Amino acid sequence: MGKPARKPDSMTVSCPHCSSRYLLPERLMGKAGAKVRCPQCRKAFVVRSPAPADEKASGAAPIEVPPPAEAKAAVIATDVSEPAEEQPAAREPLEAGTATHGRAAAGPEPPPGASPAEIARILLDDLNARSGEAMVQALARGHLFAEFGRDLVAVFEEYRRRAGPEAGSGPFREALRERWGVDLSPVADKD
C-alpha cells in the first residue's frame, strides 16, 4: 500500500515500533497530544501535538517521523477528553458505504437508570448500525478517525450529555476498545 494521502487538516504519524503509518486529523489531538495503540503491532506510543506557528518561527525543532518500511492500514486513537466543537445532529439513516461526515444522530434513548457503560454501548451500537459497512471498511483501511472522527466526537458529546459530566470518559473509551479495538487512553500533560 502506498503512503497515506495527506489532508490539509491531518498529520501523518508513524508507529516507532513497526513503522506503520496513519493519518491523524489534527482536530482530534488533545492539547498534549494523543496516546496511540497501533493495531498492527499492538504497542502504544505518544504523538505530541504539533508546535504552534509562533514556536515554529522561533526555531523549535519540528517533530520528526521516521519513514516506514511499508505503509500498512491500521487504526489510530486520540484523546477525546476535551470538549469538541458543537456538531449539528441529524436523525437520518446512513447509507452503507458512505462516511457520515459529522452527521451524528441523537441515538436511541437508553433505559432509565442506565449506567454510563450502557449509555456508551447503546450510542456506539446506533452509530455502527447507521454507518453499515462503511465504518468496518474505514477501520480496515486505517482511516476510522479520518472518515468518522466527527461522528465519534459527536457521539462522545451525546454520551457526556446523557451520562452527565460526573461519569467521565472511561466507560466511553472502554466501549470503543470493546467494539473496534480503539484505545483512547489520555496523554498526561508534561508541562
C-alpha positions, 0 to 999 in steps of 0.5 A: 500500500502506498503512503497515506494521502495527506489532508490539509487538516491531518498529520501523518504519524508513524508507529516507532515500533513497526513503522506503520503509518496513519493519518491523524486529523489534527482536530482530534489531538488533545492539547498534549497530544494523543496516546496511540495503540497501533493495531498492527503491532499492538504497542502504544506510543505518544504523538505530541501535538504539533508546535504552534506557528509562533514556536515554529518561527522561533526555531523549535525543532519540528517533530520528526517521523521516521519513514516506514518500511511499508505503509500498512492500514491500521487504526489510530486513537486520540484523546477525546477528553476535551470538549469538541466543537458543537456538531449539528445532529441529524436523525437520518439513516446512513447509507452503507458505504458512505462516511457520515461526515459529522452527521451524528444522530441523537441515538436511541434513548437508553433505559432509565437508570442506565449506567454510563457503560450502557449509555456508551454501548447503546450510542456506539451500537446506533452509530455502527448500525447507521454507518453499515459497512462503511465504518468496518471498511474505514477501520480496515483501511486505517482511516476510522478517525479520518472518515468518522472522527466527527461522528465519534466526537459527536457521539462522545458529546451525546454520551457526556450529555446523557451520562452527565459530566460526573461519569467521565470518559472511561466507560466511553473509551472502554466501549470503543476498545470493546467494539473496534479495538480503539484505545483512547487512553489520555496523554498526561500533560508534561508541562 
